[in-house]
Amino acid sequence: MEKYVYMYGQIMSTQSFLLRDFPAPDGYGEIKERYHLVGGETGTAAAVLAALGVRVKLGGTHLGTLNKALIADYFKDIADVSELVQEDFDGVVDYVFIDKNTRTCFGEWEKLYGREKPFYDPPCENSIKNAECCGIDPYFFGDISAELCRKHGKPYVTIDCAFDSYIHKYCAVNTVSHQHLEEHYPDMSFEELFKHYTDNTDGLVIFTMGEKELMYGRKGQPPKRFKPYSLDVVSTLGAGDSFKAGVVYALFNKMSDDNTVKFASAVAGIACTKYPIALYPPTLSEVKALTEKRNDYD
């Protein structure tokens, strides 16, 4: 059986609108391009992983009438979506308006999370058992996913979870955005938070900071820093998901911590030069060319 990565979490479709410039309140914004394509933290990351040459199996969100054909068709030849449940409801769709520097999302998450019956299924134990490694969103069944990964000895990448959470404690890598840190720990510095995160896991911790230097490292170590690649940005939609995909790729290929950060940063950087990512995902040759240009690999 071909080795694969199990990606569990939010898989949806995204209607995105690339604007010439984001308008002021009550103003007008010209739409340059618009698409309805695969989206979500896990959906976008899976698309990027597939483009990097990794076989992916998906689990998580139910597919509804507005997105099931779109998602199934997109992943038909590049990922296994047999685990995704099809349900007679609209499905999860978000609407995103972006320009070079701004990204604003609209959706109906409150309505979906308020349903008596969840719009997602728990992770499949066999899928985890047979995977080489996993990428797990923490938003639903995060602890159960982590428990199953521990049970079967599968390393996993997660994102944006609390430093005292179960899923963080046992992760191989946790990639935490500055937005998450600023929202949930507004009274703590990044340096304080980095120590809390690294003290609570044996895994690699990465703090992403947008275009600023990111922080990364492990328990008992001072944080290392890495400056993202300077590129011509077209859209930041999916940048974090692409970084996550790069980290999962690095785990799948057993890269060092330094090379994991360099590789994931290159994947995210290239993703920002394209729109939309689902149609133009970063390729392995592009990533290697960028890192070699700056002579970044050990």
ROSE-187308 format. One record per residue (C-alpha): x, y, z; residue in one letter. Coordinates in steps of 0.05 Angstrom, whole numbers, plus 5000, padded with zeros to 4 digits. Last residue first. Layout:
N
XYZA...
REM end
This chain:
298
543054525120D538154835072Y537455585065D541955765006N537556354989R536756114918K536855394944E530655534985T526955854927L528855324876A526954764923K520055054935V518855174861E520954454844S516454174899L510454544871T506355094903P498955044888P496055404827Y488755194820L487455074894A492055654912I487756174877P491456624867Y498956584870K504856954900T502356804971C502956054958A510356144941I511456445010G507455905045A511455345012V518055715025A516355805098S514555075104A521354865075F525355335118K521655145181V522254395168T529554485149N531254785217D527254255254D530553685215S526553335161M523252655170K519952625102N512852565128F514553085181L517153565128A510853465086Y506653595147V510554235160V509654455087G502254315090A501654745153K505255305117F500255235061S494455275110D497455905139G498156225071A491156015049G488856715028L495057165032T494057414961S498457704906V504857794946V511357944909D516557554950L521057665010S522156985042Y520456935115P525757105167K527356545214F528256565289R530656065341K527456065410P531755915471P531855165485Q529254785546G523354495508K523654575433R524555105379G521155605333Y519956345326M517756695261L520857335235E515757825208K511657745143E506157365180G508557195250M508456435254T510156135322F513055435313I513554915369V517154255357L514753685401G516753475472D510753865498T508554325554N515054705568D515354895494T508555225495Y509555595561H516555815540K513856085474F508256435511L513056835553E517257035491E510957205452F508957685507S502857555550M496758005563D493057845499P493457095508Y487456815469H486757325413E494057535407E496456815408L491456585356H493057175310Q500557045320H499456365289S501255715324V504355125287T504754525334N509453965314V510353245337A504253325381C503252995449Y502353595494K498954025441H493053545432I492253485507Y491654235517S495954665564D499155075509F492455205476A491255025403C492855395339D495454825295I496854085295T502053625264V502052885281Y506552305296P503351615292K504851115347G498250745341H495450925409K498651605407R495351775341C488751515368L489451955430E491152565388A484952465345S480652375407I483553015436D482153415373G475053145363F473153815334F477054465327Y484054185339P485654075264D489953455256I495353305205G497552575209C503552115198C505151485158E497851295158A495150595169N493150675242K490351375229I485851145174S483950535215N481950975273E477351405231C476852115258P470152325286P464752555237D462953275219Y456653685213F454753535284P447453345299K443853845345E446154405299R449155015334G456054905304Y452954995235L449055625252K454955945287E459555755230W455456135178E460856485138G464457125121F471957225116C476057855107T483257825080R487458445070T494458595043N494458424969K486858424965D481857944993I474457815002F472757115029V466056755028Y465356105066D461855465048V460354875093V454854425067G448054605039D444654025073F442953315050D449352975075E455352655041Q460252355091V467652415077L471351745086E471851605012S475752255001V482351934981D486952434948A490152614880I485752324825D478852524849K481053084896F477953654855Y472053244832D470053024902A470853734929I466554064874L461453494873A460453544949K460554304954N453654614950L449653974964T453453825028G459953475046L460953295119H467153555153T472553095179G476952595143G481652615084L486952135058K493052425024V498552174978R504352654978V507252944914G508053674932L501653824893A498053324938A500653684999L498154344973V491154074960A491153745029A493054395062A487254745027T482254225050G485054175120T484754915137E478555025095G477855105020G476554754954V474055214899L469055754880H472856294844Y472957044833R477857524798E478958274793K473058504835I472859264840E471359524910G466560094924Y465960504988G461060505046D466760325092P473460385055A474459914996P479659354992F483659464929D483559104862R479458574896L480457814894L473857484911F473656794941S467956294945Q470855754989T468955024992S469654615055M474354135090I475554275163Q479253735200G483153085191Y488952985144M491652275141Y498352245105V499751675057Y504551115042K502550694982E500050005000M
REM end
